[in-house]
């Protein structure tokens, strides 16, 4: 009888494994997103005008993400899920811009308010309900950008997402030139951090008598994900060059946050190349 039970459970485990593999095969391989970012982006800037004219691949990719079953995602690894949702956020942000391009300043009180707070006329923030509108179907539900970032990504406890998600603005961490993938996500996220630290518009460390770290406002908004300001400094210390490590000492370096530029990350504004 014991042998029978072992054989029975062995058969059940094999069937469960087969079912899991079958589910995993339904997840997109992100090849379409690779093609999109390869053709329409460079150095973190996007050729939105061209993408509007040839949006078929973006729509097809988002259709793939929309058909994915939540159950399929649940049985995959954490890295596969993280990669899926990072790509989903970035693709949805592209769609939001493409759906409203060219972006112009809003009329009425909303436009006046945006002018008073310094939001550029062509910013993604000119789109009504930018972060909360549920416009993008992912995993069989209509999602907002906030819903993906705050409802799915941040609860997964990976602070490096803040160097990977792109909110279609000049001061955002740049849009990577390839899709994120679970089997190499750790290396890709490390690369995103180092890319961020190598850009003086995001990260500037000044040594001297009073060491100062000037860093993107993103790290102020989400510093709790790093364990506060001291946690932000300690985080960067792990990625710093040898000559920066001693300067990046929590408690001994002053942290200032750079003004955020919400101008659309559009090649029509900046051209290719930073």
Secondary structure, DSSP 4 states (H G I P E B T S, - for coil): -HHHHHHHHHHHHHHHHHHHHHHHTTS---HHHHHHHHHHEETTEE-HHHHHHT-HHHHHHHHHHHH--HHHHHTS-HHHHHHHHHHHHHHHHHHHHHHHPSP-PPPHHHHHHHHHTT--TT-GGGSTTTTT---EEETTEEE-HHHHIIIIIGGGT-GGGGGT---SBTTSPPPPSS---GGGHHHHHHHHHHHHHT-TTTEEEE-STT-EEEE-THHHHTGGGGTHHHHHHHHHHHH--HHHHTT--TTTSEEEEPPP--SB-BHHHH-S--
